[in-house]
Amino acid sequence: MGRIFEVRKAKMFARYDRMAKQFTRIGKEIAIAVKKGGPDPDTNPSLRRIIQNAKSVNMPKDRIEGAIKNALGKDTSSYDEVLYEGYAPHGIALLVETATDNTTRTVANVRSHFNKGGGNLGTSGSVAFLFKHMGVFKLNPEGLNPEDLELELIDAGLEELGEDSEGMLVVRCGFNDFGNMQKALEERGITPISSELEWIPLNTVEISEEQADDVFKLIERLEQDDDVQRVFHNMG
């Protein structure tokens, strides 16, 4: 009985840590969006997108509003968005998105994570060419006809339309078409469950489960860093 309790407690804390990390990431995204486009989601598409994503991970409304209010303060930190590139063990490429108020600290920490995880931090451009920067929208399929939707969204820059493992419709477009796609969905009364800019690998690398464990340990180490927003890889 004691062992079961410990396992449940460990899972609960892991879930809490994951949620806390998501809220922190979204809070930084809100700060960046407000600094760039103002606090009104009706006139700031980036902020509107982030608020939708916040709701999808059950971020409390008062916390969202608090993050917007804090971003307007004179003493609020200004975050730089910096992309780091490198290789994990076994030749797996990693892209590390960060939002930082101290780039000197962040690059030192990211380099340390790579070194301790058996990887190597590369220079700008050393890995990004293996990925494509894309807009990724997840939609509730209820009431939607994928074939009709595909035809309707082609002019907005649709490149791929498929389904994920949870049965959600996944719409992908090029980075430069993100705003067009967001507008096209809104015009059709479709509110995405989430909408993100993601780095999609052009090709994936197949490795063993044991090797994948080595890679995931480095990814986990990176994701626990307060300055790291997201990590992308090209594992198959």
Secondary structure, 3 states (H helix, E strand, C coil): CHHHHHHHHHHHHHHHHHHHHHHHHHHHHHHHHHHHHCCCCCCCHHHHHHHHHHHHCCCCHHHHHHHHHHHCCCCCCCCEEEEEEEECHHHCEEEEEEEECCHHHHHHHHHHHHHHCCCEECCCCCCHHHEEEEEEEEECCCCCCHHHHHHHHHHHCEEEEEECCCCCEEEEEEHHHHHHHHHHHHHCCCCCCEEEEEEEECCCECCCHHHHHHHHHHHHHHHCCCCEEEEEECEC
